[in-house]
Amino acid sequence: MAFESLSEKLQNVFKNLRSKGRLTEDDVKAALKEVKMALLEADVSFKVVKEFIKAVQDRAVGQDVMSSLTPGQMVIKIVNEEMVRLMGSETTEIKLKPSNEITVIMMAGLQGAGKTTTIAKIAGKLKSKGRKPLLAACDIYRPAAIQQLQINGQKQGVEVFAMGTSHKPVNIVKAAVEHAGKNGFNVVIIDTAGRLHIDEDMMNELIEIKENVNVDQTILVVDAMTGQDAVNVAGMFNDKVGIDGVVLTKLDGDTRGGAALSIRAVTGKPILYIGMGEKLSDLEQFYPDRMASRILGMGDILTLIEKAESEVDKDKARELEQKLRKAQFGFDDFLDQMNQIKKMGGLKDILGMMPGMGAQMKNLDAIDDGAMDKVEAIILSMTPKERTNPDILNPSRKNRIAKGAGVDISEVNKLVKQFEQTRKMMKQMPGLMGGKGGKKGKFKLPF
């Protein structure tokens, strides 16, 4: 996850602040010097860092803070508030016209930023909100760009308007808007051509589209892994073409995250969405306050709840609750829960959103999708009867399962032992589960 290194460094600084009963002005300045270095190492713009540190210091050395009972916590609160302000304070949505009118959205970006995939992700989000989007294939230069858009559009159940590669992009857009008007579409999303670097031809093409078509929103897609380059690209696009918002992609990768903290301050334009993976569902609304919480290691419970609400199968959750009450759950149920976790982004992502877990993430390398895949392979190597009734797993059956899963038998024994311990614990907790001797309704799954 992005910001892991920055988050760890900031939490170390805050830990030192909390340990002091009273703070002097020198204590605050020393702490902010470390914060400054951490932000610069995360590739945050030098100008942005300088202004950020000044704003925090001006507030943090005030009499109210220094004389408070918990000055360390007050400084952390100020850092959090200034970080939220830096990223835009308020969440910004794509501005859409009333549903009986057509909203035209032009997407732009350099090659490799993930623009075409992001277009399909946004189309899926708009469709889920009751809109009827049409994707216009205007990248006539990159090989297979049109085909890629069509494949992704099909996966999202969204129509793609294409005229091949022999027409000018501006004419394709005009035809797409006309097609949308005749066929009941109320959003047209234009996939424009990217380049390996900013050049005059690309900019002129975007300007020509805006001069000939009423473009309501121009959204730039930038790769978060390019750090300050992403901020520079955003600045140049805004100066030459004019943009209304930014989508940051690849924020799930090994990125220092400086772009997320710099773009709003440099361009004055909001971050609308963040791409957190390659799946077409891996696009999150950007919330400045939640992002600040993640960076500062305070978790992001609201996003976690939203993920659970959108991805968790509520019927299966209720069925599992009943099985837990009767201690009748088997390995199939365990597998179902693992798949629910994968849908939500994986166990490490989920734990990263829990308050206080940020600093512990470096110790959780063993908890990854690879470990979960191994467990899944073991369970799938069992027969349906074995998964339903784990008590029949004798040594010869375990040997067969280990060979089928390509693991050592010790891995199978470890999983079976953990499973038995969990089931035994459930049997010993009738009060919690609402059984004999306990009050009904005490145990509730959070779905």
C-alpha positions as CSV (number, residue, x, y, z in Angstrom):
1,M,0.0,0.0,0.0
2,A,1.2,3.5,-0.8
3,F,2.4,5.7,2.1
4,E,3.7,2.7,4.1
5,S,7.1,4.2,4.6
6,L,5.8,7.7,5.2
7,S,3.2,6.5,7.6
8,E,5.8,4.5,9.6
9,K,8.1,7.6,9.9
10,L,5.3,9.9,10.9
11,Q,4.1,7.5,13.5
12,N,7.6,7.3,15.0
13,V,7.7,11.1,15.3
14,F,4.2,11.2,16.9
15,K,5.2,8.4,19.3
16,N,8.1,10.6,20.6
17,L,5.7,13.6,20.9
18,R,3.2,11.6,23.0
19,S,5.9,10.4,25.3
20,K,6.7,13.9,26.5
21,G,4.5,15.3,29.3
22,R,5.2,18.9,28.3
23,L,6.5,20.3,25.0
24,T,8.8,23.2,24.4
25,E,8.9,25.2,21.2
26,D,12.2,23.4,20.4
27,D,10.5,20.0,20.8
28,V,7.9,21.0,18.2
29,K,10.4,22.4,15.8
30,A,12.6,19.2,16.1
31,A,9.5,17.0,15.5
32,L,8.4,19.1,12.5
33,K,11.9,18.9,11.0
34,E,11.5,15.1,11.0
35,V,8.1,15.4,9.5
36,K,9.6,17.7,6.8
37,M,12.2,15.1,5.9
38,A,9.6,12.3,5.8
39,L,7.4,14.3,3.4
40,L,10.4,15.2,1.1
41,E,11.4,11.5,1.0
42,A,7.8,10.6,0.0
43,D,8.4,12.9,-3.0
44,V,6.1,15.7,-1.9
45,S,6.8,19.0,-3.7
46,F,9.4,21.1,-1.8
47,K,7.3,24.2,-2.0
48,V,4.2,22.3,-0.7
49,V,6.3,20.8,2.2
50,K,7.7,24.3,3.1
51,E,4.2,25.8,3.3
52,F,2.7,22.8,5.1
53,I,5.4,22.9,7.8
54,K,5.0,26.6,8.3
55,A,1.3,26.3,8.7
56,V,1.6,23.5,11.3
57,Q,4.4,25.3,13.2
58,D,2.4,28.6,13.3
59,R,-0.5,26.8,14.9
60,A,1.5,24.3,17.0
61,V,3.6,26.7,19.0
62,G,0.6,28.8,20.1
63,Q,-0.1,29.3,23.8
64,D,-3.3,27.1,23.8
65,V,-1.4,24.1,22.4
66,M,1.8,24.4,24.5
67,S,-0.1,24.8,27.8
68,S,-2.7,22.1,27.1
69,L,-2.6,18.8,29.1
70,T,-1.8,16.8,26.0
71,P,0.3,19.0,23.8
72,G,1.7,16.1,21.8
73,Q,-1.8,15.0,20.8
74,M,-2.7,18.6,19.9
75,V,0.2,18.8,17.5
76,I,-0.8,15.5,15.9
77,K,-4.4,16.9,15.5
78,I,-3.0,20.0,13.8
79,V,-0.9,17.9,11.4
80,N,-4.0,15.9,10.6
81,E,-6.1,19.0,9.9
82,E,-3.4,20.7,7.8
83,M,-2.9,17.5,5.8
84,V,-6.7,17.3,5.1
85,R,-6.6,21.0,4.0
86,L,-3.6,20.3,1.8
87,M,-5.6,17.6,-0.1
88,G,-8.7,19.6,-0.5
89,S,-10.8,19.4,2.7
90,E,-14.0,18.4,0.9
91,T,-14.7,15.3,-1.3
92,T,-15.4,16.3,-4.9
93,E,-17.7,14.4,-7.2
94,I,-17.7,14.4,-11.0
95,K,-20.3,17.1,-11.9
96,L,-23.1,15.6,-13.9
97,K,-26.0,17.3,-15.6
98,P,-29.6,16.2,-14.9
99,S,-30.2,12.7,-16.2
100,N,-32.3,13.9,-19.1
101,E,-29.3,15.8,-20.5
102,I,-26.0,14.5,-21.8
103,T,-22.8,15.1,-19.7
104,V,-19.6,14.9,-21.8
105,I,-16.5,13.9,-19.9
106,M,-13.1,14.0,-21.7
107,M,-10.4,11.7,-20.1
108,A,-6.7,12.6,-20.8
109,G,-3.3,11.3,-19.6
110,L,0.0,9.9,-20.7
111,Q,0.5,6.3,-21.9
112,G,0.9,3.8,-19.1
113,A,-1.1,5.7,-16.5
114,G,-4.1,3.4,-16.8
115,K,-6.4,5.8,-18.6
116,T,-8.4,3.3,-20.7
117,T,-9.0,1.0,-17.7
118,T,-9.9,3.9,-15.5
119,I,-12.5,5.0,-18.0
120,A,-14.2,1.6,-17.7
121,K,-14.0,1.8,-13.9
122,I,-15.7,5.2,-13.8
123,A,-18.4,4.0,-16.3
124,G,-19.2,1.1,-14.0
125,K,-19.5,3.5,-11.0
126,L,-21.8,5.9,-12.9
127,K,-23.9,2.9,-14.2
128,S,-24.3,1.7,-10.6
129,K,-25.7,5.1,-9.7
130,G,-28.4,4.8,-12.4
131,R,-26.7,6.6,-15.3
132,K,-26.4,5.3,-18.8
133,P,-22.8,5.9,-20.0
134,L,-21.4,5.6,-23.5
135,L,-17.7,5.2,-24.1
136,A,-16.2,6.9,-27.1
137,A,-13.1,5.3,-28.5
138,C,-10.9,8.2,-29.8
139,D,-7.4,6.7,-29.2
140,I,-6.7,6.0,-32.9
141,Y,-2.9,5.7,-32.5
142,R,-2.1,3.1,-29.9
143,P,-2.4,-0.5,-31.2
144,A,-5.4,-2.3,-29.7
145,A,-6.5,0.7,-27.7
146,I,-10.0,0.5,-29.2
147,Q,-10.2,-3.3,-28.6
148,Q,-9.1,-2.8,-24.9
149,L,-11.8,-0.3,-24.4
150,Q,-14.4,-2.6,-26.0
151,I,-13.3,-5.5,-23.8
152,N,-13.5,-3.5,-20.6
153,G,-16.8,-1.9,-21.7
154,Q,-18.3,-5.4,-22.2
155,K,-17.1,-6.5,-18.8
156,Q,-18.9,-3.5,-17.2
157,G,-22.0,-3.9,-19.4
158,V,-21.4,-0.5,-21.0
159,E,-21.6,0.3,-24.8
160,V,-18.5,1.5,-26.7
161,F,-18.9,3.8,-29.7
162,A,-16.1,3.3,-32.2
163,M,-15.4,4.3,-35.8
164,G,-12.0,2.6,-36.3
165,T,-8.7,4.5,-36.8
166,S,-9.3,6.4,-40.0
167,H,-11.4,9.3,-38.6
168,K,-10.2,12.3,-36.7
169,P,-10.9,12.1,-32.9
170,V,-13.0,15.3,-33.0
171,N,-15.3,13.8,-35.6
172,I,-15.6,10.6,-33.6
173,V,-16.6,12.6,-30.5
174,K,-19.3,14.5,-32.5
175,A,-20.7,11.3,-33.8
176,A,-20.7,9.7,-30.4
177,V,-22.6,12.6,-28.8
178,E,-25.1,12.4,-31.6
179,H,-25.5,8.6,-31.1
180,A,-25.9,9.2,-27.4
181,G,-28.7,11.7,-28.0
182,K,-30.6,9.3,-30.3
183,N,-30.3,6.2,-28.0
184,G,-30.9,7.5,-24.5
185,F,-27.4,7.7,-23.2
186,N,-26.9,10.5,-20.7
187,V,-23.1,10.4,-20.2
188,V,-20.4,10.3,-22.9
189,I,-16.9,9.4,-21.7
190,I,-14.1,10.1,-24.3
191,D,-11.0,8.0,-24.3
192,T,-8.4,10.3,-25.9
193,A,-4.9,9.3,-27.1
194,G,-2.0,9.3,-24.7
195,R,1.6,9.8,-25.5
196,L,4.8,8.7,-23.8
197,H,5.4,12.4,-23.0
198,I,3.6,15.7,-23.4
199,D,3.8,17.0,-26.9
200,E,2.1,19.7,-29.0
201,D,0.1,17.3,-31.2
202,M,-1.6,15.7,-28.2
203,M,-2.4,19.0,-26.6
204,N,-3.8,20.4,-29.9
205,E,-6.0,17.4,-30.3
206,L,-7.5,17.9,-26.9
207,I,-8.0,21.6,-27.5
208,E,-9.7,20.9,-30.8
209,I,-12.2,18.5,-29.1
210,K,-13.0,21.1,-26.5
211,E,-13.4,23.8,-29.2
212,N,-15.9,21.8,-31.2
213,V,-17.8,19.8,-28.5
214,N,-19.3,21.1,-25.3
215,V,-17.1,19.2,-22.9
216,D,-18.5,19.4,-19.4
217,Q,-15.6,17.8,-17.4
218,T,-11.9,17.2,-18.4
219,I,-10.4,14.6,-16.1
220,L,-6.7,13.8,-16.0
221,V,-5.4,10.3,-15.2
222,V,-1.9,10.3,-13.7
223,D,0.3,7.4,-12.4
224,A,1.0,7.9,-8.6
225,M,4.1,5.8,-8.9
226,T,5.8,8.6,-10.9
227,G,5.8,10.9,-7.9
228,Q,6.6,14.5,-8.7
229,D,6.4,13.8,-12.4
230,A,2.7,13.1,-11.9
231,V,2.3,16.6,-10.3
232,N,4.3,18.2,-13.1
233,V,2.2,16.5,-15.8
234,A,-1.0,17.6,-14.0
235,G,0.3,21.2,-13.9
236,M,1.2,21.2,-17.6
237,F,-2.2,19.7,-18.7
238,N,-4.0,22.2,-16.5
239,D,-2.1,25.2,-18.0
240,K,-2.4,24.1,-21.7
241,V,-5.9,22.4,-21.8
242,G,-7.6,23.0,-18.5
243,I,-8.6,20.2,-16.2
244,D,-11.5,19.9,-13.7
245,G,-10.1,17.0,-11.7
246,V,-7.6,14.2,-11.3
247,V,-7.7,10.4,-11.0
248,L,-4.6,8.9,-9.3
249,T,-3.8,5.4,-10.4
250,K,-1.6,2.6,-9.0
251,L,-1.9,3.9,-5.4
252,D,-1.8,0.3,-4.3
253,G,1.7,-0.2,-5.6
254,D,5.1,0.6,-4.1
255,T,4.7,4.3,-4.4
256,R,5.8,7.1,-2.0
257,G,2.5,8.9,-2.4
258,G,3.8,12.4,-2.8
259,A,1.5,13.1,-5.8
260,A,-1.6,12.7,-3.6
261,L,-0.3,15.3,-1.2
262,S,0.9,17.7,-3.8
263,I,-1.6,17.8,-6.8
264,R,-4.3,19.9,-5.2
265,A,-1.8,22.4,-3.8
266,V,0.0,22.7,-7.2
267,T,-2.9,22.7,-9.6
268,G,-5.8,23.8,-7.5
269,K,-7.8,20.9,-8.9
270,P,-9.3,18.1,-6.8
271,I,-8.5,14.4,-6.8
272,L,-11.7,12.7,-7.7
273,Y,-10.8,9.0,-7.5
274,I,-7.9,6.8,-6.6
275,G,-7.1,3.5,-8.4
276,M,-6.3,0.7,-5.9
277,G,-5.7,-2.3,-8.2
278,E,-6.2,-3.7,-11.7
279,K,-9.7,-5.1,-11.2
280,L,-12.5,-3.0,-12.7
281,S,-14.0,-2.6,-9.2
282,D,-10.7,-1.2,-7.8
283,L,-11.6,2.5,-7.9
284,E,-12.3,4.4,-4.7
285,Q,-13.8,7.9,-4.2
286,F,-11.1,10.2,-2.8
287,Y,-11.8,11.4,0.7
288,P,-9.1,13.9,1.9
289,D,-9.9,13.2,5.6
290,R,-9.8,9.4,5.2
291,M,-6.5,9.6,3.2
292,A,-5.0,11.7,5.9
293,S,-6.1,9.2,8.5
294,R,-4.5,6.4,6.5
295,I,-1.2,8.3,6.1
296,L,-1.1,9.1,9.9
297,G,-1.8,5.5,10.8
298,M,-5.2,6.2,12.2
299,G,-7.0,3.7,9.9
300,D,-10.0,4.2,7.6
301,I,-13.0,2.6,9.1
302,L,-15.6,4.3,6.9
303,T,-14.0,3.0,3.7
304,L,-13.8,-0.5,5.3
305,I,-17.5,-0.4,6.1
306,E,-18.3,0.7,2.6
307,K,-16.3,-2.1,1.1
308,A,-18.0,-4.6,3.4
309,E,-21.5,-3.3,2.4
310,S,-20.7,-3.5,-1.3
311,E,-18.8,-6.7,-1.4
312,V,-20.1,-9.0,1.3
313,D,-22.9,-11.4,0.5
314,K,-25.4,-10.7,3.2
315,D,-27.3,-13.9,2.8
316,K,-24.1,-15.9,3.2
317,A,-23.2,-13.8,6.3
318,R,-26.5,-14.7,7.9
319,E,-26.2,-18.4,7.0
320,L,-22.7,-18.4,8.5
321,E,-24.1,-16.8,11.7
322,Q,-26.5,-19.6,12.1
323,K,-23.8,-22.2,11.6
324,L,-21.6,-20.5,14.1
325,R,-24.4,-20.6,16.6
326,K,-24.6,-24.3,16.2
327,A,-20.9,-24.8,15.7
328,Q,-21.7,-26.5,12.4
329,F,-19.4,-24.5,10.1
330,G,-17.0,-26.4,7.8
331,F,-14.1,-25.7,5.5
332,D,-16.5,-24.6,2.7
333,D,-17.7,-21.8,5.0
334,F,-14.1,-20.9,5.8
335,L,-13.4,-20.7,2.0
336,D,-16.4,-18.4,1.5
337,Q,-15.1,-16.0,4.1
338,M,-11.7,-16.0,2.5
339,N,-13.3,-15.1,-0.9
340,Q,-15.2,-12.3,0.8
341,I,-11.9,-10.9,2.1
342,K,-10.3,-11.1,-1.3
343,K,-13.2,-9.1,-2.8
344,M,-12.5,-6.4,-0.3
345,G,-8.9,-6.1,-1.4
346,G,-7.1,-8.7,0.7
347,L,-6.4,-9.2,4.4
348,K,-3.5,-6.8,4.5
349,D,-5.5,-4.0,2.9
350,I,-8.3,-4.6,5.4
351,L,-5.9,-4.6,8.4
352,G,-4.3,-1.4,7.1
353,M,-7.7,0.4,7.5
354,M,-8.0,-0.6,11.1
355,P,-7.0,2.2,13.6
356,G,-3.6,1.6,15.1
357,M,-2.6,-1.1,12.6
358,G,-0.5,1.1,10.4
359,A,2.7,0.7,12.4
360,Q,2.2,-3.0,12.6
361,M,1.9,-3.6,8.9
362,K,5.6,-4.3,8.4
363,N,5.2,-7.2,10.8
364,L,2.3,-8.7,8.8
365,D,4.2,-9.7,5.6
366,A,3.1,-13.3,6.3
367,I,-0.5,-12.2,5.9
368,D,-0.8,-11.8,2.2
369,D,-2.7,-13.2,-0.7
370,G,0.0,-15.8,-1.3
371,A,-0.7,-17.3,2.2
372,M,-4.4,-17.2,1.5
373,D,-3.9,-18.9,-1.9
374,K,-2.0,-21.7,-0.1
375,V,-4.9,-22.2,2.3
376,E,-7.4,-22.2,-0.5
377,A,-5.3,-24.8,-2.4
378,I,-5.4,-27.1,0.7
379,I,-9.2,-26.8,1.1
380,L,-9.9,-27.3,-2.6
381,S,-7.8,-30.5,-2.4
382,M,-10.2,-32.0,0.1
383,T,-13.3,-33.9,-1.0
384,P,-16.7,-32.3,-0.4
385,K,-17.3,-34.8,2.4
386,E,-14.0,-33.8,4.1
387,R,-14.7,-30.1,3.8
388,T,-18.1,-30.6,5.4
389,N,-16.9,-33.0,8.1
390,P,-13.2,-32.2,9.0
391,D,-13.3,-34.9,11.8
392,I,-12.7,-37.7,9.2
393,L,-9.3,-36.2,8.2
394,N,-7.0,-39.1,9.1
395,P,-3.2,-39.2,8.2
396,S,-3.7,-40.9,4.9
397,R,-6.3,-38.3,3.8
398,K,-4.0,-35.5,4.9
399,N,-1.2,-36.9,2.9
400,R,-3.4,-37.0,-0.2
401,I,-4.5,-33.4,0.4
402,A,-0.9,-32.2,0.9
403,K,0.1,-33.8,-2.5
404,G,-2.9,-32.3,-4.2
405,A,-2.2,-28.8,-2.9
406,G,1.6,-29.1,-3.5
407,V,2.5,-28.4,0.2
408,D,4.1,-30.2,3.0
409,I,1.8,-32.2,5.3
410,S,2.8,-29.9,8.2
411,E,0.9,-27.1,6.4
412,V,-2.3,-29.3,6.3
413,N,-1.9,-30.3,9.9
414,K,-1.4,-26.6,10.9
415,L,-4.6,-25.5,9.1
416,V,-6.7,-28.4,10.5
417,K,-5.4,-27.7,14.0
418,Q,-6.3,-24.0,13.7
419,F,-9.7,-24.9,12.4
420,E,-10.4,-27.3,15.2
421,Q,-9.4,-24.8,17.8
422,T,-11.7,-22.2,16.3
423,R,-14.6,-24.6,16.3
424,K,-13.9,-25.7,19.8
425,M,-13.9,-22.1,21.0
426,M,-17.3,-21.6,19.4
427,K,-18.7,-24.6,21.2
428,Q,-17.5,-23.3,24.5
429,M,-19.2,-19.9,24.0
430,P,-22.9,-20.6,24.1
431,G,-23.7,-17.3,25.8
432,L,-22.0,-15.3,23.0
433,M,-23.6,-17.4,20.3
434,G,-27.1,-17.1,21.8
435,G,-27.3,-20.8,22.8
436,K,-28.2,-22.4,26.2
437,G,-27.5,-20.3,29.2
438,G,-27.0,-17.2,27.2
439,K,-29.2,-14.3,26.0
440,K,-30.3,-14.4,22.3
441,G,-29.0,-11.8,20.0
442,K,-25.7,-11.1,21.7
443,F,-23.7,-12.2,18.7
444,K,-24.1,-10.2,15.5
445,L,-22.1,-10.2,12.3
446,P,-21.4,-6.6,11.2
447,F,-23.2,-7.0,7.8
